[in-house]
Amino acid sequence: MKIHYNIIKRLLFATALPLIASCSKWFDVQPKTEIKEDMIFSNVSGYKAAQTGVYTLMAGQSLYGGELTMSFLDVLAQYYNFTGNTAYYFYAQHYDYGQAACKSVTESIWADAYKAIVNADNVLAHLDAGENVLSPMMHSVIRGEMLGIRAMLHFDILRMFAQAPVLGTDVPAIPYVDAVGRTPLPRLTVAQVLGRISDDCAEALNALAQYDPYSPDAVGISLTQDEKQFLTHREEHFNWQAVRALQCRVAMWQGQYDEASEIASELIRLQGDHISGNIFALYSDKLSNYSEDYFAPRQSTSLEISPETYISLFEVMKYGSNDNRSRNFVAAYPNTTNMFVSRWYKTNVLPTVDMPIFTTAEMYHTLAECLHHQGDDEGAIATLNTLRSAYGLEAFPMNYQTCDAMEEIQKDFRKHQIGLGQMFYFYKRLGIDPVPGAPDDFTISKYILPLPDDEVQFGNP
């Protein structure tokens, strides 16, 4: 397969931080002009603006503000229902990636993910020169966050556009963009990309360990008021525990259940009683606007949940409405039996502004699955029971032989992940064929999104 490098090459040429460009006096708003980077990174405010710009890119609708969470990836996981091919995501539901509607989504994901990566690389490239501008704490924390973000974005590109390790890792995958430059980058193998991700995670943990309040090894130091403010809202920054959660996902992706179990247990312990809490969430005041695009009724992009899917998903015939998630994550449209994801689209309450990327609940599901793979179904069910109880469900009897542990883990994970974009990866990681609810012509090859075949205009042509 021929790969077009022009998208990434243009991003490497354009080291601009485009989301800041529209609101900062330091940036020229013309996309084909160079930015005076020495001015951007000449003071603390510039570094903070650059840092914020990376998060803003990640929270955009083509990435975690929409397609990688509540829309495209959940369409691939068969959460939603369509009645005809006029629906915007109809072809995605049928894994017909060659159709224009699908291609526009996948190419935007690819381009904008690498755009965010290049912007993170640009911040990292200027950090050494910023040692006289930033305090040691700010320098380390920004470095750790950018490394962690770079690793996560590459991991999600890998999970979408390359085969899962269950099928082998010595095959071409994606480029790993870890520096700003003008040289086209080759596609690395799945194994090589995973190795780069591991390296970035290790460096990120080291950078965050001393100062991040989310690190168990953080030391108490005297901070200025500005530094204290800088360390607030750590759950909305790529914190130390977020890096560990990413390492946990990477281990699961490779079937390394001992390592994943160790990390999941650690994070559960650090999170304490916050079973329904977030380890890392992206802030965006536009989430309500994005969710309206997907869930407001009677639109070509509307993503509806049929009554049959709802009953099956939340096992209504078995549990009724006891599961809090069946009431808090999904709601019915007025005057119809079809439903929508109400955890995002809210019509009469304050809008949600945080998109969960890593949750404590995921760590419980991960630990339960690891225990199952390690031959401890009793421990797996006990772990799952803790989570089920938090959402109002009765515990399974400890005679675990009366239920299929892995089946129950999968069903509960599917309940919890609606609107978060992780279920498709779950199926792909395990090589489940077909995706439950997929069309009859589904094949394992449908798990791999095609690399872009059209170039995206960015910077100089």
Residue pairs with C-beta under 8 A, 6 or more apart in sequence:
1 172
1 451
3 187
3 451
4 451
4 452
4 453
4 454
4 455
5 175
5 184
5 185
6 455
6 456
7 110
7 111
7 114
7 452
7 455
7 456
7 458
8 114
8 118
8 175
8 177
8 184
8 185
9 182
9 184
10 456
10 457
10 458
10 459
10 460
11 111
11 114
11 115
11 117
11 118
11 177
11 458
11 459
12 118
12 177
12 180
12 181
12 182
12 183
13 182
13 459
13 460
14 31
14 118
14 458
14 459
15 35
15 37
15 118
15 119
15 122
15 180
16 27
16 31
16 34
16 35
17 27
17 35
17 40
17 49
17 50
17 53
17 54
17 119
17 122
18 31
18 53
18 57
18 115
18 119
19 53
19 56
19 57
19 60
20 26
20 27
20 49
20 50
20 52
20 53
20 56
21 27
21 28
21 29
21 31
21 35
22 29
24 40
24 49
26 35
26 36
26 39
26 40
26 46
26 49
27 35
27 40
28 34
28 35
28 36
31 458
31 459
32 459
32 460
37 122
37 126
39 46
40 46
40 49
40 50
41 47
41 50
41 126
41 129
41 130
41 133
42 133
43 133
44 133
44 134
44 138
44 226
47 123
47 126
47 130
47 133
47 134
47 138
47 142
48 230
50 119
50 122
50 123
50 126
51 123
51 142
51 145
51 146
53 119
54 116
54 119
54 120
54 123
54 146
54 149
55 236
55 237
55 282
55 283
56 284
57 63
57 112
57 115
57 116
57 119
58 64
58 116
58 149
58 153
58 282
59 65
59 282
59 283
59 284
59 286
59 287
59 355
60 66
60 112
61 67
61 286
61 290
61 293
62 105
62 108
62 109
62 112
63 109
63 112
63 113
63 116
64 282
64 355
64 357
64 421
65 282
65 284
65 286
65 287
65 290
65 355
66 72
66 290
66 293
66 294
67 73
67 105
67 108
67 109
68 109
68 156
68 421
69 355
69 419
69 420
69 421
70 290
70 291
70 294
70 303
70 341
70 344
70 419
70 420
70 421
71 89
71 294
71 301
71 303
72 89
72 92
72 105
72 109
72 421
73 421
73 422
73 423
73 424
73 425
74 80
74 303
74 418
74 419
74 420
74 421
74 423
74 424
75 89
75 92
75 93
75 303
76 92
76 93
76 95
76 424
76 435
77 417
77 423
77 424
77 427
77 435
78 93
78 435
78 436
78 437
78 438
79 303
79 305
79 309
79 313
79 418
79 423
80 89
80 93
80 303
80 304
80 305
80 309
81 304
81 305
81 306
81 309
81 338
82 89
82 90
82 93
82 304
84 90
85 91
86 300
87 300
87 301
87 302
88 101
88 300
88 301
89 101
89 301
89 303
90 101
91 97
91 99
91 101
91 102
92 101
92 102
92 105
93 439
94 439
95 438
95 439
95 442
95 446
96 102
97 103
97 106
97 449
97 450
98 450
103 452
103 453
103 454
106 160
106 449
106 450
106 452
107 452
107 454
107 456
109 160
110 157
110 161
110 451
110 452
111 452
111 456
111 458
113 153
113 156
113 157
114 153
114 157
114 177
115 458
116 149
116 153
117 149
117 150
117 153
117 154
117 177
118 177
118 180
120 146
120 149
120 150
120 153
121 146
121 150
121 177
121 178
121 179
121 180
122 180
123 142
123 146
124 143
124 146
124 147
124 150
125 179
125 180
127 134
127 139
127 142
127 143
127 146
130 139
131 139
134 142
135 224
135 227
137 211
137 221
137 223
137 227
137 230
137 231
138 227
138 230
140 207
140 208
140 210
140 211
141 207
141 208
141 211
141 212
141 230
141 231
143 204
143 207
144 203
144 204
144 205
144 206
144 207
144 208
144 212
144 238
144 240
144 243
145 204
145 208
145 237
145 238
145 239
147 200
147 201
147 203
147 204
147 207
148 200
148 201
148 204
148 208
148 238
148 242
148 243
148 246
149 238
150 178
150 200
151 196
151 197
151 200
151 201
151 204
151 243
151 246
152 238
152 246
152 357
154 174
154 176
154 177
154 193
154 196
154 197
154 200
155 197
155 246
155 249
155 250
155 253
157 174
158 173
158 174
158 190
158 193
158 194
158 197
159 253
159 425
159 428
160 449
161 173
161 174
161 448
161 449
161 450
161 451
162 171
162 172
162 173
162 174
162 190
162 193
162 448
163 171
163 173
163 190
163 447
163 448
164 253
164 428
164 429
164 431
164 447
165 190
165 194
165 253
165 254
165 255
166 255
166 429
166 430
166 431
167 431
167 444
168 190
169 189
169 190
169 191
169 194
169 254
170 189
170 190
170 191
171 189
171 190
172 187
172 188
172 189
173 187
173 188
173 189
173 190
173 192
173 193
174 187
174 188
174 193
175 185
175 186
175 187
175 188
176 185
176 188
176 192
176 193
176 196
177 185
178 196
178 200
188 196
194 250
194 253
194 254
197 250
198 247
198 250
201 243
201 246
201 247
201 250
204 238
204 243
205 240
205 243
205 244
208 214
208 215
208 239
208 240
208 243
209 215
209 217
209 218
209 240
210 217
210 218
210 219
211 218
211 219
211 221
211 231
212 218
212 231
212 234
212 239
212 240
213 231
213 234
213 239
214 234
214 235
214 239
214 240
214 241
214 242
214 270
215 239
215 240
215 241
216 270
218 240
223 231
233 283
235 277
235 278
235 279
235 280
235 281
235 354
236 280
236 281
236 282
236 283
236 354
237 280
238 280
239 279
239 280
241 267
241 270
241 271
241 279
241 280
241 358
242 279
242 280
242 357
242 358
244 263
244 266
244 267
245 263
245 267
245 279
245 280
245 358
245 362
245 363
246 358
247 259
247 263
248 260
248 263
248 264
248 267
248 363
248 366
251 257
251 259
251 260
251 263
252 260
252 366
252 369
252 370
252 429
253 425
253 429
257 369
257 370
257 373
257 374
258 370
258 374
260 366
260 370
261 366
261 367
261 370
261 371
261 374
264 363
264 364
264 366
264 367
264 370
265 367
267 279
267 360
267 363
268 360
268 363
268 364
268 367
271 277
271 279
271 360
271 363
274 360
275 360
275 361
275 364
275 386
275 387
275 390
276 359
276 360
276 361
276 390
276 391
277 359
277 360
278 354
278 356
278 357
278 358
278 359
278 360
279 357
279 358
279 359
279 360
279 363
280 356
280 357
280 358
281 354
281 355
281 356
281 357
282 354
282 355
282 357
283 353
283 354
284 290
284 353
284 355
285 351
285 353
287 344
287 351
287 352
287 353
287 354
287 355
288 344
288 345
288 346
288 351
288 352
288 353
290 344
291 341
291 344
291 345
291 346
291 352
292 345
293 299
293 301
294 301
294 302
294 303
294 341
294 344
294 345
295 302
295 303
295 340
295 341
295 344
295 345
296 302
296 345
297 304
297 333
297 336
297 340
302 340
303 340
303 341
304 333
304 338
304 339
304 340
305 313
305 330
305 338
305 339
305 340
305 341
306 338
306 339
307 337
307 338
307 339
309 437
310 316
310 326
310 330
310 339
311 317
313 330
313 414
313 415
313 418
314 323
314 325
314 326
314 330
314 415
315 323
315 411
316 326
319 326
319 393
321 327
322 392
322 393
322 394
323 391
323 392
323 393
323 415
324 391
324 392
325 391
325 415
325 416
326 415
328 342
328 343
329 341
329 342
329 343
329 415
329 418
329 419
330 339
330 340
330 341
330 342
330 343
330 418
331 339
331 340
331 342
332 338
332 339
333 339
333 340
341 418
341 419
343 352
343 418
343 419
344 352
344 419
346 352
356 420
359 416
359 420
361 387
361 416
362 416
362 417
362 422
364 383
364 384
364 386
364 387
365 384
365 387
365 409
365 412
365 413
365 416
367 383
368 380
368 381
368 383
368 384
368 387
368 405
368 409
369 380
369 406
369 409
371 377
371 379
371 380
371 383
372 380
372 405
372 406
372 409
377 400
377 401
377 405
378 398
378 400
380 400
380 405
380 409
381 396
381 398
381 400
381 403
381 405
381 408
382 398
384 396
384 405
384 408
384 409
384 412
385 395
385 396
387 412
388 394
388 395
388 396
388 412
389 395
396 402
396 403
396 408
410 426
413 422
413 423
413 426
414 423
414 426
417 423
417 426
424 435
427 435
427 436
427 447
428 447
431 444
433 442
433 443
433 444
434 442
434 443
435 442
435 446
438 446
